[in-house]
Amino acid sequence: MPGSVADVLALNPTAGFRDIDHDQWTNLEVLLTDAARNDLGGAVSTFVSPGSTAVLGVFDGVGLWTSLVITVDDFGSAETVSTIGGPVAKDAREIAPQQAKR
């Protein structure tokens, strides 16, 4: 799935995309509009241990606005990229940070 998100991640051409929710991906592109090439890729290589998975979720006060799930191989390169979508994204509003009532 070529495009700005792949550029910001600086993905290896062998990285696979799976279970990409259109709405989640569109919102992710909006979020990363001003990001430079490899901005997110640099963060992944810095903070995500080889052989593990990182989940990024952005909540908008109503529910899960966008998400990114990145699985990193044993060498530290993104192996698969996906999003959280469908019923899971809708149910995620239950784990969204609740705003304090005044």
N, C-alpha and C positions, 0 to 999 in steps of 0.2 A: 504494500500500500504506500506508494510514493507520496511525498508532500512535505509540508512544513514540519510536521511532527517527526517524521523520519529524519529530516535534516537536523532538527534540534537535538535529536538523540544520537545523530551521527551513526546510524545503524550500519552494521556489517550487512552486505547484500544477502548473506545466508540467514539472517534473522527472519523468523517466521511470524506472521500475524495470524491470530486466531480469535474467534469470538469478538469481533469488533462491532460494538453497538454504534450505529450511525450518529445518534444524538450525542452520545458521550464523546465520540471522536471529533465531531463538529465543535463542541464546547472546548475540548482540549486544544484544538487549533486556535480558537479565540484566545484562550488563556496564554498560549505561546506565541502570539502574533509578533511581539517585539523581541523575542528571544533570538540570540545569535546561534549560528550553527555550532553544535556540540555543547551548548549550555547545559542541557539536561543530561546529555551523555557524560559530561564531566562530573556532574553530581552523582550519577549512577555509579561511575567507576570509583568515586571517592567514598560513597556511603553504603553501597550495596556489596556485601561480601560475595566473592566467587562461589558459585554453587547454591545461590539462594534466590529468593523472590522478594521484590519490593512492591508494595501497593500504595498508590497515591490516590487520595480521594479529596475532592473539593466540594464542600457543602454550601448551599445557597440560602440556608434558613428554612427551606421547605423540604429538601432532600438532597440526594447526591447529584450535583450539577455536572461533574466530570470525574473521570477516573482513568488510571493507567496502571496496569499490572505488568511488571517487567521481570522475566526470569533470566538470571545471569548464569552463564555456563561456568565450568571450573576454571576457565582462563580469565574471567571477568568481563566477557563480551555479552551483550544482550543476545539471548537465544530466542526468546519468544516475547511478543508484545500483545497485550489484549486489554480490553476494557471490561468494566462491570456494567451490565445492561439489563434490560427487560425487568422482570419481576424482582430480581435481586436489587437493582438500583432503586426501584420504588419502595421496597421494604427497608432500604438503608435509611430512610427518614427517621426510623426509630432509633438509630444510633447517632444521628446528627446532634451536635452539641446544642443543648437547649439554652435559649436566651433567658437570662434571669428576669423574673417578673418584677415590675416596679410597684 
